[in-house]
Amino acid sequence: MRPARSATATVRTTGAVAAGAVLLVSGCAGPDGLLRDEGPAATRSTRAGSVYAADGTGRPLQRPDSLPLGETAWLTGLRWTSWGGPTALASGGLSADWCAPECFRRPYDVKVTLSGLQRLPDFAYYSSAGVVAPRVHGERAAGLGRVSLRLPEF
């Protein structure tokens, strides 16, 4: 049988536990006694739901088979090898008013990179296109290097 504890021993034990708890909590506090948050900040998720490109009217499209480039050029027959990340990649054809009628009969072969994601909480849109067309040279080729895509009104 265990001997009974005295009231003094109980107070000392309770006091030691309380002091330990204070040290444990205050170990996270700064010199002014306030708690400090240390370590790296939580990062915001880059997940934005579905990713789109907009057609000429602002309608959302995913992996479209055609896409306008401004008012006078069009990408056609697009075959996407990637979609939804920071860039989307495709190959296809290019037709434009400035290369008619040749490129209307047979669109110029192109490689397309969409980029410039504009993110919102539930979705994102690509805002620019880079088009490489080996048959296009000079200023026209430079202009195709970075084309702003239409974005819907958010």
Steps between C-alpha positions, in 0.01 A plus 500: 500500500622848410543761768268801480646816346517812699327821384845663463622231257184537290545880478868462402414246226212710366720811506778321307254384231356851467849654475591248229189588304584871521855433376369283218258767379736794555777320310312597181454858607727792436643731764171688527314178587297491178497185294710508182425322173824369357585301191403534136166653414236275356500523123186559302397212280556558130202281419241712327263242359441480127724681252363661184582706194230735373363508148430825314184563704657416838343153519718259708669219307710209620748348254331679210552375145501861377577832663495860374820706508371855501259613229669367186674169581383157615660186634337185364539124536663536842632181660591560866789316664452680833225708660424646843851579628689830478526440124295302249664359186347414163572467132260592224442744218487877451272691263493880481368780282859605424596162348178434305419319283804270537463428874122458470544215255778346707558652849862562597641244746551650846608417855295680766577579863228651718615669821426785741241326717254744652378317812174542685379285792324236287659525154778656291547631146806510279560864405769474231612281213839453342484364146795371299424472128808402296341634178440846650790747513586856604253720686217250463709228669598740778135595551404137538762456774273650763130549434255614769199274524154626571396460863139495614375779724538370856 
